[in-house]
């Protein structure tokens, strides 16, 4: 069986003794030689889901692991606690 993704109206599909309700956006394992599956593929409602091989994860260079992390600058003490638009603080 191949994995197919369905795009179309909700459709009930009887394959042998099994009944499957196809919903748009979902993927299903379906037999590629079944006439109804072939018809839905031909109509463009079913597309085979092909798994792309993922590249192996590359290890980080040692310099990236040891690089220091930049910290956010601390608030200046003279600005701490002052409110904007407060005439007492000289802000307008």
C-alpha positions in Angstrom: 0.0 0.0 0.0 1.1 3.5 -0.8 0.4 6.6 1.3 -1.9 9.1 -0.5 -3.0 12.6 0.5 -6.6 13.5 -0.3 -7.8 16.9 -1.5 -11.5 17.2 -2.4 -15.0 16.9 -1.0 -15.7 14.4 1.8 -15.9 11.0 0.1 -16.8 7.5 1.4 -14.6 4.8 -0.2 -15.3 1.1 0.1 -12.2 -1.0 -0.4 -12.9 -4.7 0.1 -14.5 -5.1 3.5 -13.0 -1.8 4.8 -14.8 1.5 4.5 -12.7 4.8 4.5 -14.1 8.3 4.7 -11.7 10.6 2.8 -11.4 14.1 4.2 -9.5 16.9 2.4 -6.0 17.5 3.8 -5.6 14.0 5.4 -3.4 11.2 4.2 -4.3 7.5 4.0 -2.6 4.2 3.2 -4.5 2.9 0.1 -3.8 0.1 -2.5 -2.5 1.7 -5.7 -4.0 -1.0 -7.9 -7.6 -0.4 -6.7 -9.9 1.0 -9.5 -11.4 3.7 -7.2 -8.0 4.8 -6.0 -6.8 5.0 -9.6 -9.8 7.1 -10.5 -9.2 9.6 -7.7 -5.5 9.8 -8.6 -6.6 10.5 -12.2 -9.0 13.2 -11.1 -6.2 14.8 -9.0 -7.9 14.2 -5.7 -5.3 11.8 -4.4 -1.6 12.5 -4.6 1.1 10.0 -3.6 2.9 11.1 -0.5 6.6 10.7 -1.2 8.9 10.8 1.8 12.0 12.8 1.0 15.2 11.5 2.5 16.4 13.9 5.3 20.1 14.8 5.3 22.0 13.7 8.3 22.4 16.3 11.0 25.7 18.2 10.8 27.6 18.6 14.0 28.2 22.2 15.1 31.8 23.5 14.8 33.6 23.7 18.1 33.9 27.5 17.8 30.1 27.9 17.7 29.7 25.8 20.8 32.2 27.9 22.7 31.1 31.3 21.5 29.9 33.6 24.4 26.2 34.4 24.5 25.5 38.1 24.2 23.4 39.4 27.1 20.8 42.2 26.9 22.0 45.5 28.3 20.8 46.4 31.7 18.5 49.4 32.3 20.2 52.6 33.2 19.7 53.4 36.9 18.6 57.0 36.2 15.8 55.7 33.9 14.6 53.1 36.3 11.3 54.0 37.9 10.6 57.1 35.8 7.3 57.4 34.0 6.8 58.9 30.6 5.0 62.2 30.4 5.5 62.8 34.1 6.3 66.6 34.6 8.0 65.7 38.0 10.7 63.8 36.1 11.2 66.6 33.5 9.6 64.4 30.8 6.8 65.9 28.7 
